Amino acid sequence: MPDPTLPVSPISPIRVHFRPYNHEEVQALLKKAVKDFGPFGLNGKRWWFETAETPDSEINVWIVDFYFLDTNDAIIFGLKYQR
């Protein structure tokens, strides 16, 4: 188990594109991630997500970056859910 007194930084984000954007698909992915990895959030939680800036050339696209503190969680998420 890692030392809780040491600062922990996430691995590089896993980027997921929703092309075209579909609210139901986004919500379904978030529900699956919560089921697999527990509730999300910042401040030392296991994982979280942030929306990324969509290039001006992209229309009706939503980009989400998922961050994980544990490399194994990131690998599992990437294998299951990266599009």
Secondary structure, 3 states (H helix, E strand, C coil): CCCCCCCCCCCCCEEEEECCCCHHHHHHHHHHHHHHHCCCCCCCCCEEEEEECCCCCCCCCEEEEEEECCHHHHHHHHHHHCC
